[in-house]
Amino acid sequence: MSGIKVILDKCVGCGLCLKVCPVDAIKLVDKKAVIDLDKCTLCGACPDSCKFEAIIIEREKVIVKDDLSQYKGVWVFAEQRDGVIASVVFELLNKARQLAQGLGTYVGAVLLGDKVSEKAQELIYRGADKVFLIDSPGLSHYTSENYTKAISGLVGKYKPEIILAGATTTGRSLVSRIAVGIYAGLTADCTGLDIDPERKILIQTRPAFGGNIMAQIISPNFRPQMATVRHKVMPESENNPQAKGEIIKETFDEATRDNRIKFLDFIKETITTVNLAEADIIVSGGRGLQEQKNFSLIEELAETLGAAVGSSRACVDAGWIPYSHQVGQTGRTVCPKIYIACGISGQIQHLVGMQSSKLIIAINKDPDAPIFKVANYCIVGDLFKVVPLLIKKFREIHAK
Amino acid sequence: MKIVVCIKQVPDTTDVKINPETNTLIREGVVSIINPFDMYAIEEAVRLKERFGGEAIVVTMGPPQAIDVLREAISLGIDKAIHLSDRAFAGSDTWATSRILAKAIEKIGGCDMIICGKQASDGDTAQVGPGIAAHLDLPQATYVRRIDSIHLDTTPRIMVVERLLEEGYELLEVELPALITVVKEINEPRLPSLRGKMAARKAEIPSWSNKDLNIDENQIGLKGSPTQVIKIFTPPPKPGGQILQGEPEEITSKLVEEIKDLL
C-alpha cells in the first residue's frame, strides 16, 4: 500500500512539518517527527516543507494499461453561448499553442452546439490547427450529460494528450464529469501550465486556500491530462485571418440523447453589462459605502471604466446588491487586470477571492486595513471624496 | 424523499492567519469546521425532508476526527450520518474521492437526491459533486441557487432548479434521482436546536471502511488517483504597495497618471 514515512536519520526535529500539516497529524517525539497515520490524508504538504528531505510519500507503482504515446494533440473546449465564443477560449488557444510546441503536436478545438459551424473558422483564425465540430440540435444548450457524452466520444476516437477548459461554471462542471467517465486526471482552476521538457508531461500550477498556497500537479500515468484554467491569467491568441486549419465534422446520435435534464430558459441578471468573470477591470464596494444608495457611486465608476461591479459579502448580506456580484470565498473568485476595492477592509474571505488580480487599487480610510497588504496602490482616504474625483478624471481621459 | 448530503471537514479560514514574515499560513490551533458551502447543502436537505417527509443522511470521507462534522450536521436536523474512513482512502484526489462517495451512496440505496456544496473552501475544485454524478450516472445541476418546484407525483418525477451562471441564471428541468451542488444564495442555514444537539450527542455513527464498500484498491487512495501533487509552495510575497496619502485631488491625479496606460 502507498504510505508516508519519516527517515529518522534525516529528521532533525525542527518542527517545520508540524506547522504545515492541515490535519494536525504530526507530533515531535524525542525530537523526531512522528506521523499519526490515522489522521494523515497524504496531502503532500509536509514532504515539501522539510528542508532535510526527511519525509517521503511512497507511491505504489501504477500499472499503465494504455499505450500513452498514442495520445496526441492539445485540445481546448470552445465554450460558447448563443454562438458567441467565451473569451477564455482564446486565452486557452494561446496557451495550447505554447504547450503543443513543447510537445511537437497540434492544437485542437472542440466546438459543440446548434448552428455553430461558422464559428469553427474563427477558432482556426485564433490558432486551432484542427476543429472538432459537432453541430446538432441536441447540443443547442449546454447540458453536462449530453456534452459529456459527445466529448467523451471524440476523446475515445482521436485520443488527445491534453484537454483544457475555462474554469467557468460550465467548464468546471463539464470536464469534472468527463474526467470521471474516461478515468483521467483533472486539475481545477490552474493559473500556470507548462510542459516538463524531459518527461513531456503537463505541469499544472494552481492556487489552493485562496491563493495562499500554490500546488503543482501532474497526471503522469493517465491520458488525456485535463485542466480547467482561470480567466485572464493568459493573454488571448491573436486573430490571424490567413491561418489555415482543418474542420473535422462529427455527429451526435440523437437517439442516445440524455433527456433527464432539460434546458428551459436563461435569464440575464447583472446590474451592469460586464460580467465579473470576463471583466478586465472590476470595481468593488464594501461596508465603507455605509448605505445601499451609495452603491451607485461604484456603478458609476465601473461604467466610466467599462468595468464589472463587485461587492464584499457584507453588502450582499445587507441586501444592497445581488449575490451574483459577491467576490470572495463564498462568492466568486476573480482575477481581473485591475481590481479597485472601495471601502472594503479586506477580510481573509474577501482576499482569497481577489488577491490574484494583476493590479489592485484599494481605497480605505483606515491605514491599517488588511486590504492594503495585497494592494499595489493604497489610497488612504475618504472614498466619498476619492471616488467622485476618480470618476471625473477617468472621464476626462476618455473624452480625450 | 431520501436525500444524501456529502460534506467535508475543512480548516476554518476565519481562523487562518498569515505569518507576515514568511507569508505562509499559520495552521497551528486552527479549528476544523463543516465546509461553508456544505452548510447550505445540509439546510436544503433538511428543508426538503420537512416538506416532503423522508430522510436526510449525511456522509463524509475523512480521518477519524472528521466525525465531528457529522455530529454537527445531525444537530442541524440531519437524521443519520455515515463516516467513510480507511487508511486506504488517504491521498485520494477528486476522482478517487468521488468514486468512494458514489459507492457509499449506492450502498445506502434508494436515494432521490444528492446535495453537495458547490466546492470546498480548502481545495476549491468543485469537481467532486459532478464526479459523484458521473460515477452514479445521474443527471447533475451545479451551482443551484434555488429549487423552484418538485413534482413527486409525475412520471418521471422532476424538479425545476435555477442554476447560477456568470451572467445570470438558467432554468433546468431535472429528472429525479439527481445530484445538485448549491451556492450560498439558496437558503439561510439555521442554528442547531437543543433537540438537535441532544440527538447529535447520542447518535451512533457507523464507520464504513473499504471492506464495506468493496472498491477495487486500484481505484482509491494515492494509487487510484490520476493526479499527483508534486510540489506545494508559498507564492512569493507581493512587494508592499505604494501608499498614496494626502489631498484627494492630488492623490487621485497621481493614481490616474500612473495607471492610465493600462486602461
Interface residues (C-beta under 8 A of the other chain):
Chain A: M1 S2 L18 K19 V20 C21 P22 V23 D24 A25 L37 D38 K39 C40 T41 L42 C43 G44 A45 D48 S49 I57 R59 E60 V62 I63 H141 T143 S144 E145 T148 T168 T169 T170 R172 S173 L174 S176 R177 I178 A179 V180 G181 Y183 A184 G185 L186 T187 A188 D189 I203 P207 A208 F209 G210 G211 N212 I213 M214 A215 Q216 I217 I218 S219 P220 N221 F222 D258 N259 R260 I261 K262 F263 L264 D265 F266 I267 K268 E269 T270 N275 L276 A277 E278 I281 L305 Y323 S324 Q326 Q329 T330 G331 T333 K337 I338 I348 Q349 V352 L359 I360 I361 A362 P367 F372 K373 V374 A375 N376 Y377 C378 I379 V380 G381 D382 K385 V386 L389 L390 K393 F394 I397
Chain B: P11 T13 T14 V16 I18 T24 L25 I26 R27 E28 P36 F37 G62 P63 P64 Q65 R87 A88 A90 G91 D93 T94 W95 S98 R99 S121 D122 G123 D124 T125 A126 Q127 V128 G129 P130 G131 A133 A134 H135 P139 Q140 A141 T142 Y143 R145 P156 V160 R163 L164 L165 E166 E167 G168 Y169 E170 L171 L172 E173 V174 E175 A178 V183 K184 E185 E217 N218 G221 L222 K223 S225 P226 T227 Q228 V229 I230 K231 I232 F233 T234 P235 K238 G241 Q242 I243 L244 Q245 P248 E249 I251 T252 S253 L255 V256 E258 I259 K260 L262 L263
